[in-house]
Amino acid sequence: MKFYLTLFLPLAFLTACASTGTVSNVIIPKESITSQAPALAQDILSNISLYVKQKYKCEKWHIVNIKHISADDQTTFTKEGQIYAGKIAETWNIKQCGSDLQLGLLMTPDGNKGSYIGITSLK
């Protein structure tokens, strides 16, 4: 697997940018661990929207499926729905502007009641 770009952004910054991109009609499937953490889920959608917009100049995308889901045994969430401890890794297959894209996501706590989300293009 070749990694082209990794983008780490603190969620505190992304929350301010949540209106950027098209995320209101994207629904995270229940297979995703993050579907149980609403604040984190919204931040992931905002992150992906920014990533797709900046890297591919595309504003519309949707989830095809989520695979290769893993989490540390000690992964816990805050009451706000951010990661408190541990890490989560997921592979998201999305379709953006007519093209398939596979993204590797790595979510970890940021130490300030938020989460970091790393996004890597896998192919």
N, CA, C and O of each residue as an XYZ file, in Angstrom:
492
protein
N       0.825     -1.173      0.000
C       0.000      0.000      0.000
C       0.875      1.243      0.000
O       1.868      1.319      0.724
N       0.511      2.178     -0.787
C       1.279      3.400     -0.875
C       0.491      4.515     -0.199
O      -0.694      4.699     -0.479
N       1.134      5.243      0.672
C       0.469      6.344      1.356
C       0.871      7.647      0.694
O       2.057      7.957      0.582
N      -0.104      8.395      0.264
C       0.167      9.625     -0.467
C       0.116     10.870      0.400
O       0.953     11.762      0.261
N      -0.850     10.935      1.282
C      -1.014     12.158      2.049
C      -1.652     11.830      3.377
O      -2.643     11.102      3.435
N      -1.099     12.352      4.422
C      -1.706     12.203      5.727
C      -2.037     13.593      6.237
O      -1.211     14.505      6.177
N      -3.234     13.742      6.730
C      -3.720     15.036      7.171
C      -4.208     14.898      8.600
O      -5.183     14.190      8.856
N      -3.549     15.560      9.529
C      -3.972     15.559     10.916
C      -4.442     16.955     11.285
O      -3.700     17.928     11.149
N      -5.651     17.044     11.741
C      -6.201     18.333     12.144
C      -6.906     18.176     13.482
O      -7.677     17.234     13.662
N      -6.658     19.074     14.417
C      -7.397     18.963     15.676
C      -8.861     19.280     15.457
O      -9.214     20.161     14.675
N      -9.697     18.554     16.155
C     -11.134     18.720     15.958
C     -11.640     20.069     16.422
O     -12.663     20.544     15.929
N     -10.953     20.693     17.354
C     -11.398     22.012     17.794
C     -11.423     22.975     16.616
O     -12.341     23.786     16.496
N     -10.429     22.894     15.752
C     -10.391     23.723     14.552
C     -11.497     23.334     13.581
O     -12.160     24.196     13.003
N     -11.690     22.045     13.409
C     -12.680     21.581     12.436
C     -14.105     21.893     12.835
O     -14.963     22.086     11.974
N     -14.367     21.944     14.126
C     -15.715     22.264     14.560
C     -16.120     23.631     14.053
O     -17.276     23.843     13.686
N     -15.188     24.551     14.029
C     -15.477     25.883     13.509
C     -15.726     25.856     12.008
O     -16.379     26.751     11.470
N     -15.215     24.844     11.333
C     -15.346     24.733      9.878
C     -16.403     23.713      9.472
O     -16.442     23.301      8.313
N     -17.246     23.305     10.386
C     -18.191     22.222     10.110
C     -19.149     22.539      8.973
O     -19.691     21.623      8.354
N     -19.370     23.812      8.686
C     -20.302     24.147      7.612
C     -19.674     24.007      6.229
O     -20.376     24.100      5.221
N     -18.370     23.786      6.167
C     -17.692     23.631      4.888
C     -17.964     22.251      4.312
O     -17.927     21.265      5.048
N     -18.233     22.154      3.030
C     -18.437     20.858      2.392
C     -19.868     20.364      2.532
O     -20.706     21.003      3.168
N     -20.129     19.220      1.927
C     -21.460     18.634      1.943
C     -21.457     17.444      2.876
O     -21.037     16.352      2.494
N     -21.928     17.650      4.113
C     -21.941     16.552      5.070
C     -23.326     16.281      5.621
O     -23.536     15.239      6.243
N     -24.253     17.153      5.422
C     -25.558     16.994      6.055
C     -26.312     15.763      5.573
O     -27.137     15.232      6.316
N     -26.061     15.294      4.363
C     -26.793     14.136      3.852
C     -25.977     12.847      3.904
O     -26.409     11.831      3.359
N     -24.819     12.861      4.542
C     -23.982     11.666      4.663
C     -24.296     11.003      5.998
O     -24.259     11.651      7.044
N     -24.603      9.721      5.960
C     -24.926      8.965      7.171
C     -23.849      7.911      7.384
O     -23.522      7.148      6.475
N     -23.303      7.879      8.590
C     -22.278      6.887      8.918
C     -22.964      5.561      9.225
O     -23.841      5.511     10.087
N     -22.579      4.480      8.534
C     -23.191      3.168      8.789
C     -22.950      2.696     10.222
O     -21.955      3.074     10.840
N     -23.850      1.878     10.748
C     -23.747      1.402     12.125
C     -22.531      0.520     12.356
O     -22.135      0.322     13.505
N     -21.919     -0.024     11.286
C     -20.715     -0.852     11.454
C     -19.559     -0.030     12.016
O     -18.670     -0.574     12.670
N     -19.567      1.259     11.766
C     -18.499      2.132     12.233
C     -18.609      2.336     13.734
O     -19.694      2.588     14.258
N     -17.482      2.224     14.419
C     -17.447      2.491     15.856
C     -17.867      3.931     16.113
O     -18.518      4.223     17.117
N     -17.502      4.810     15.225
C     -17.780      6.233     15.411
C     -19.264      6.571     15.291
O     -19.666      7.670     15.671
N     -20.083      5.666     14.777
C     -21.516      5.943     14.687
C     -22.129      6.071     16.077
O     -23.212      6.636     16.230
N     -21.441      5.549     17.091
C     -21.917      5.636     18.478
C     -21.425      6.887     19.191
O     -21.773      7.106     20.352
N     -20.627      7.707     18.528
C     -20.058      8.918     19.122
C     -20.407     10.105     18.221
O     -19.626     10.452     17.334
N     -21.559     10.728     18.433
C     -22.056     11.749     17.508
C     -21.099     12.924     17.257
O     -20.959     13.364     16.115
N     -20.451     13.428     18.285
C     -19.542     14.566     18.087
C     -18.363     14.159     17.211
O     -17.987     14.890     16.295
N     -17.785     13.006     17.487
C     -16.670     12.509     16.688
C     -17.121     12.232     15.256
O     -16.410     12.558     14.305
N     -18.293     11.636     15.104
C     -18.812     11.321     13.772
C     -18.963     12.589     12.926
O     -18.575     12.607     11.758
N     -19.521     13.634     13.509
C     -19.688     14.885     12.764
C     -18.330     15.481     12.390
O     -18.156     16.014     11.294
N     -17.375     15.384     13.311
C     -16.039     15.908     13.021
C     -15.340     15.107     11.925
O     -14.608     15.674     11.114
N     -15.560     13.796     11.897
C     -14.981     12.970     10.832
C     -15.560     13.386      9.482
O     -14.825     13.542      8.507
N     -16.865     13.563      9.432
C     -17.496     13.983      8.172
C     -16.958     15.340      7.716
O     -16.715     15.543      6.526
N     -16.774     16.255      8.646
C     -16.210     17.562      8.295
C     -14.773     17.424      7.790
O     -14.381     18.073      6.821
N     -13.987     16.561      8.466
C     -12.603     16.314      8.043
C     -12.551     15.762      6.626
O     -11.776     16.239      5.797
N     -13.373     14.763      6.350
C     -13.372     14.162      5.017
C     -13.806     15.176      3.972
O     -13.243     15.225      2.878
N     -14.806     15.985      4.302
C     -15.243     17.014      3.352
C     -14.119     17.983      3.025
O     -13.901     18.316      1.860
N     -13.404     18.439      4.048
C     -12.273     19.337      3.811
C     -11.178     18.661      2.991
O     -10.613     19.259      2.076
N     -10.887     17.409      3.331
C      -9.857     16.641      2.638
C     -10.198     16.483      1.152
O      -9.362     16.750      0.289
N     -11.425     16.050      0.859
C     -11.853     15.821     -0.519
C     -11.890     17.144     -1.287
O     -11.510     17.202     -2.456
N     -12.340     18.181     -0.633
C     -12.416     19.489     -1.290
C     -11.016     20.019     -1.618
O     -10.782     20.509     -2.723
N     -10.093     19.923     -0.668
C      -8.740     20.443     -0.885
C      -7.924     19.589     -1.851
O      -7.251     20.119     -2.735
N      -7.982     18.282     -1.687
C      -7.125     17.400     -2.493
C      -7.707     17.117     -3.876
O      -6.965     17.020     -4.853
N      -9.039     16.983     -3.964
C      -9.657     16.559     -5.225
C     -10.583     17.611     -5.843
O     -11.194     17.372     -6.885
N     -10.681     18.778     -5.194
C     -11.533     19.865     -5.708
C     -12.974     19.390     -5.907
O     -13.631     19.768     -6.878
N     -13.452     18.569     -4.993
C     -14.787     17.987     -5.088
C     -15.569     18.343     -3.826
O     -15.034     18.262     -2.720
N     -16.822     18.734     -3.986
C     -17.632     19.127     -2.838
C     -18.668     18.085     -2.441
O     -19.199     18.146     -1.332
N     -18.967     17.138     -3.311
C     -20.001     16.149     -2.995
C     -19.381     14.758     -2.944
O     -18.594     14.379     -3.812
N     -19.748     14.013     -1.923
C     -19.249     12.653     -1.759
C     -20.245     11.877     -0.900
O     -21.089     12.460     -0.219
N     -20.129     10.558     -0.948
C     -20.935      9.722     -0.070
C     -20.160      8.453      0.286
O     -19.235      8.050     -0.419
N     -20.561      7.843      1.385
C     -19.908      6.624      1.867
C     -20.443      5.427      1.096
O     -21.655      5.237      0.990
N     -19.530      4.616      0.558
C     -19.914      3.353     -0.075
C     -19.960      2.268      1.000
O     -20.948      1.543      1.115
N     -18.890      2.160      1.786
C     -18.865      1.237      2.918
C     -17.691      1.562      3.823
O     -16.812      2.350      3.473
N     -17.694      0.940      4.990
C     -16.611      1.093      5.962
C     -16.139     -0.307      6.313
O     -16.936     -1.175      6.672
N     -14.812     -0.518      6.204
C     -14.242     -1.846      6.464
C     -13.019     -1.712      7.360
O     -12.586     -0.611      7.700
N     -12.481     -2.857      7.728
C     -11.246     -2.922      8.515
C     -11.338     -2.013      9.740
O     -10.513     -1.120      9.934
N     -12.336     -2.255     10.542
C     -12.575     -1.451     11.730
C     -11.851     -2.087     12.903
O     -11.998     -3.284     13.153
N     -11.066     -1.290     13.626
C     -10.399     -1.813     14.818
C     -10.306     -0.708     15.865
O     -10.239      0.479     15.545
N     -10.303     -1.130     17.107
C     -10.164     -0.197     18.228
C      -9.381     -0.880     19.328
O      -9.479     -2.093     19.518
N      -8.599     -0.088     20.055
C      -7.895     -0.612     21.222
C      -8.906     -1.059     22.265
O     -10.027     -0.552     22.313
N      -8.506     -2.008     23.096
C      -9.381     -2.466     24.174
C      -9.728     -1.343     25.147
O     -10.812     -1.340     25.730
N      -8.815     -0.389     25.324
C      -9.052      0.687     26.279
C      -9.751      1.895     25.657
O      -9.828      2.945     26.296
N     -10.261      1.779     24.435
C     -10.927      2.909     23.799
C     -12.198      3.265     24.564
O     -13.094      2.440     24.740
N     -12.246      4.508     25.008
C     -13.424      5.034     25.702
C     -13.733      6.411     25.144
O     -12.872      7.072     24.562
N     -14.984      6.833     25.333
C     -15.441      8.119     24.818
C     -15.847      9.039     25.962
O     -16.251      8.586     27.033
N     -15.732     10.340     25.711
C     -16.244     11.322     26.661
C     -17.760     11.385     26.525
O     -18.320     10.849     25.568
N     -18.420     12.027     27.464
C     -19.880     12.151     27.370
C     -20.281     12.993     26.158
O     -21.411     12.891     25.680
N     -19.362     13.825     25.658
C     -19.633     14.626     24.459
C     -19.459     13.822     23.177
O     -19.855     14.276     22.103
N     -18.873     12.637     23.277
C     -18.712     11.783     22.105
C     -17.364     11.918     21.413
O     -17.255     11.629     20.222
N     -16.340     12.351     22.130
C     -14.981     12.381     21.598
C     -14.199     11.226     22.224
O     -14.633     10.647     23.220
N     -13.052     10.894     21.644
C     -12.230      9.807     22.190
C     -11.509     10.311     23.434
O     -10.832     11.339     23.400
N     -11.665      9.570     24.535
C     -10.988      9.906     25.779
C      -9.676      9.138     25.901
O      -8.672      9.680     26.362
N      -9.692      7.874     25.486
C      -8.498      7.025     25.558
C      -8.557      6.007     24.430
O      -9.632      5.651     23.947
N      -7.368      5.541     24.015
C      -7.285      4.519     22.977
C      -7.215      5.117     21.583
O      -6.975      6.312     21.410
N      -7.429      4.260     20.595
C      -7.436      4.721     19.208
C      -8.362      3.843     18.388
O      -8.610      2.682     18.715
N      -8.860      4.427     17.319
C      -9.762      3.736     16.400
C      -9.183      3.871     15.001
O      -8.754      4.955     14.605
N      -9.169      2.774     14.250
C      -8.730      2.797     12.850
C      -9.851      2.206     11.994
O     -10.409      1.158     12.318
N     -10.167      2.892     10.903
C     -11.200      2.425      9.979
C     -10.765      2.722      8.554
O     -10.011      3.664      8.310
N     -11.240      1.921      7.623
C     -11.027      2.167      6.199
C     -12.379      2.511      5.597
O     -13.314      1.712      5.644
N     -12.471      3.698      5.036
C     -13.712      4.181      4.429
C     -13.568      4.170      2.920
O     -12.606      4.711      2.376
N     -14.517      3.559      2.252
C     -14.608      3.629      0.795
C     -15.688      4.648      0.477
O     -16.846      4.487      0.862
N     -15.293      5.701     -0.234
C     -16.248      6.742     -0.585
C     -16.256      6.941     -2.096
O     -15.333      6.522     -2.795
N     -17.284      7.572     -2.576
C     -17.362      7.980     -3.972
C     -17.430      9.500     -3.960
O     -18.306     10.086     -3.323
N     -16.503     10.132     -4.667
C     -16.463     11.577     -4.723
C     -16.348     12.007     -6.172
O     -15.433     11.592     -6.885
N     -17.275     12.836     -6.600
C     -17.297     13.354     -7.970
C     -17.130     12.237     -9.005
O     -16.407     12.400     -9.989
N     -17.791     11.119     -8.783
C     -17.781     10.020     -9.739
C     -16.603      9.063     -9.628
O     -16.545      8.081    -10.367
N     -15.667      9.322     -8.728
C     -14.492      8.456     -8.574
C     -14.520      7.752     -7.227
O     -14.981      8.311     -6.231
N     -14.016      6.502     -7.206
C     -13.897      5.762     -5.958
C     -12.626      6.189     -5.241
O     -11.599      6.452     -5.867
N     -12.713      6.253     -3.922
C     -11.573      6.653     -3.113
C     -11.598      5.835     -1.836
O     -12.645      5.694     -1.205
N     -10.449      5.295     -1.453
C     -10.333      4.538     -0.215
C      -9.497      5.374      0.756
O      -8.377      5.777      0.442
N     -10.061      5.627      1.943
C      -9.392      6.449      2.943
C      -9.115      5.645      4.201
O      -9.977      4.910      4.682
N      -7.906      5.787      4.729
C      -7.569      5.231      6.028
C      -7.760      6.316      7.070
O      -7.203      7.406      6.933
N      -8.538      6.040      8.110
C      -8.767      6.997      9.182
C      -8.193      6.458     10.476
O      -8.386      5.289     10.808
N      -7.488      7.307     11.208
C      -6.963      6.961     12.518
C      -7.390      8.065     13.477
O      -7.026      9.227     13.300
N      -8.166      7.693     14.495
C      -8.668      8.654     15.455
C      -8.041      8.404     16.813
O      -8.035      7.274     17.301
N      -7.504      9.472     17.434
C      -6.870      9.388     18.744
C      -7.277     10.609     19.569
O      -7.687     11.622     19.003
N      -7.169     10.528     20.905
C      -7.500     11.697     21.720
C      -6.459     12.797     21.523
O      -5.288     12.518     21.264
N      -6.898     14.052     21.647
C      -5.948     15.154     21.491
C      -5.465     15.700     22.833
O      -4.642     16.615     22.857
N      -5.958     15.157     23.955
C      -5.529     15.615     25.268
C      -6.239     16.869     25.726
O      -5.956     17.384     26.808
N      -7.167     17.372     24.911
C      -7.882     18.600     25.257
C      -9.387     18.411     25.029
O     -10.065     19.310     24.531
N      -9.895     17.239     25.397
C     -11.315     16.882     25.278
C     -11.796     16.805     23.826
O     -12.995     16.898     23.562
N     -10.883     16.639     22.910
C     -11.235     16.479     21.506
C     -10.519     15.270     20.939
O     -10.019     14.430     21.687
N     -10.468     15.179     19.629
C      -9.824     14.057     18.963
C      -9.019     14.543     17.772
O      -9.357     15.550     17.150
N      -7.962     13.827     17.461
C      -7.243     14.023     16.208
C      -7.753     12.987     15.223
O      -8.046     11.852     15.596
N      -7.854     13.381     13.978
C      -8.279     12.462     12.934
C      -7.234     12.518     11.827
O      -7.023     13.561     11.208
N      -6.585     11.385     11.589
C      -5.628     11.286     10.489
C      -6.329     10.668      9.287
O      -7.011      9.652      9.417
N      -6.162     11.277      8.125
C      -6.765     10.756      6.902
C      -5.652     10.481      5.899
O      -4.824     11.349      5.621
N      -5.642      9.272      5.363
C      -4.649      8.871      4.386
C      -5.341      8.262      3.166
O      -6.198      7.390      3.309
N      -4.973      8.718      1.972
C      -5.481      8.080      0.755
C      -4.769      6.746      0.586
O      -3.540      6.701      0.534
N      -5.532      5.657      0.499
C      -4.939      4.341      0.386
C      -4.797      3.903     -1.071
O      -3.944      3.072     -1.383
N      -5.623      4.451     -1.965
C      -5.451      4.191     -3.383
C      -6.146      5.252     -4.188
O      -6.117      5.212     -5.418
